[in-house]
């Protein structure tokens, strides 16, 4: 059992390394310069070159890949160009809500799935079995964002407070504030 888990862990590390390389390769191939996008249109070529140097974009891909992996091992996930903040800070800020959402989703799936599974097993081949299998199959096949909109709408109270996500929602809007 421990050998199997170790093999799976090594395989997941390999997939993670491959995905990091693939993302870096795609970012290198797509047209446009991230440094030029970060700066205003009136930026001089010297300003763009300076920012490219600061971000390490002037180095070859293999060197940036090795440097990123070294930083990753030390816990430095990098800097978000879009949010202008360290990625680890962004993750730390959203981690508690993610844990709450995961716990609520697990509880709901147990509260709904376990009784449906028991009834389905007890009445195998009945209409109840077929309908519960159909509902579970639809739940697995539907994209999460299709399920989230109605779930948020149903869980909203008359005050506009979403009990599922603990976020105040403006009346008539689906955007989180």
HUNORKA-V569634 format. One record per backbone hydrogen bond with DSSP energy under -1.0 kcal/mol. NH is the residue of the N-H (numbers start at 0). CO is the residue of the C=O. Records with the same first field share a line. If there is no record, write none. Layout:
BEGIN
NH: CO  CO
END
This chain:
BEGIN
4: 0
5: 1
6: 2
7: 3
8: 4
9: 5
10: 6
11: 7
12: 8
13: 9
14: 10
15: 11
16: 12
17: 13
18: 14
19: 15
20: 16
21: 17
22: 18
23: 19
24: 20
25: 21
26: 22
27: 23
28: 24
29: 25
36: 32
37: 33
38: 34
42: 39
47: 43
48: 44
49: 45
50: 46
51: 47
52: 48
53: 49
54: 50
56: 51
58: 55
63: 59
64: 60
65: 61
66: 62
67: 63
68: 64
69: 65
70: 66
71: 67
72: 68
73: 69
74: 71
75: 70
79: 84
83: 79
86: 77
89: 85
90: 86
91: 87
92: 88
93: 89
94: 90
97: 93
98: 94
99: 95
100: 96
101: 97
102: 98
103: 99
104: 100
105: 101
106: 102
107: 103
108: 104
109: 105
110: 106
111: 107
112: 108
113: 109
115: 111
116: 112
117: 113
118: 114
119: 115
120: 116
121: 117
122: 118
125: 122
129: 125
130: 126
131: 127
132: 128
133: 129
134: 130
135: 131
136: 132
137: 133
138: 134
139: 135
140: 136
141: 137
145: 142
146: 142
147: 143
148: 144
150: 146
151: 147
152: 148
153: 149
154: 150
155: 151
156: 160
159: 156
161: 166
165: 161
168: 159
172: 169
176: 167
END
